[in-house]
């Protein structure tokens, strides 16, 4: 799991990580010691260079894209924990399908680390080819001209609200803020934010990181705000809620991770539903009876996004990776990891969504709404100013 590194301001899209996450400063330092920049030789396909290909048609079809990618032979990825949204299986399936070896670096890195790697490794063969980012990082990266426009074959099936019109980024999978609970240690598991204030949960409630640094923790505070008469434009009620939770002794300053869950140190964890649902499988038979509920009093969802590095050292492999992720096979593998792929509505309609995996998703009431960029900015400012004071 990943956590965004400390930043003066952060949008709701960093990722929770293990305690040894590589900071941007460390990432830059390691980069400086890496190989010297190398000149890339782009593969000319169908009259269009791989670095400039904006669709599979520019390669002359999928078969020729596969050939170009396999000629490159490698794909650099970063910040893809194997236990996050089933990425471990996705990587293995891609390598089994194509003759492209995936080099996965720093799986516990954050979205900000990914952007730092794109900038600091420009022109190097170690630069990341593709990126999995929180939506605000995707937007800011596109604004900085870091990404290559590329529209996958399933482009038209991605809702307009979930993609950049020029194809520089598009949402991939998402989930809801949920409450995970070890029923082996907790007699009656909480199902709402209001429940979390009950005295029997003293010293038992945790977030996946600090919300000024972690996207999942940020989502937890946003959801708590919605549960306490707040709004996307006003996250303060969520901050106040956790202040109250801390004062009662229920909220503990321990980052929830797979290790703390297994050890019983965080028997109640507020996190994305696909991570909490994954714990239920991961710790089955290990003395952990992990239950998951999406609180009805604070429904908050968030998507992550994919992008291709404009200066990807393996441009054809990068585009083949995108085609794979947005194929029915790739989307169903995210679904298998309890994440809700962006094409799920379209796949449900045409019958390509795996019904077995759909049936296992945590139940959710209502339709999710999403904050605007302006509302996210305001929430960031509020957290930066008030979070530490509220929970100290």
Secondary structure as UniProt FT lines:
FT   TURN            12..13
FT   TURN            19..20
FT   HELIX           24..32
FT   STRAND          44..45
FT   TURN            46..47
FT   STRAND          48..49
FT   HELIX           50..52
FT   HELIX           56..59
FT   HELIX           62..72
FT   STRAND          74..78
FT   TURN            82..83
FT   TURN            85..86
FT   HELIX           87..97
FT   STRAND          101..105
FT   TURN            107..108
FT   HELIX           111..120
FT   TURN            121..123
FT   TURN            125..126
FT   STRAND          130..134
FT   HELIX           135..143
FT   TURN            144..145
FT   TURN            153..154
FT   HELIX           155..157
FT   HELIX           160..162
FT   TURN            165..166
FT   STRAND          170..182
FT   TURN            183..185
FT   HELIX           194..197
FT   HELIX           199..201
FT   TURN            202..203
FT   STRAND          205..207
FT   TURN            211..213
FT   HELIX           215..227
FT   TURN            228..229
FT   TURN            232..233
FT   HELIX           236..247
FT   TURN            248..249
FT   HELIX           258..263
FT   TURN            264..266
FT   STRAND          268..272
FT   HELIX           273..282
FT   TURN            283..287
FT   STRAND          290..293
FT   TURN            296..297
FT   STRAND          301..309
FT   TURN            310..311
FT   TURN            313..314
FT   HELIX           315..325
FT   HELIX           328..336
FT   TURN            337..338
FT   STRAND          340..341
FT   TURN            342..343
FT   HELIX           344..350
FT   HELIX           355..359
FT   HELIX           373..391
//
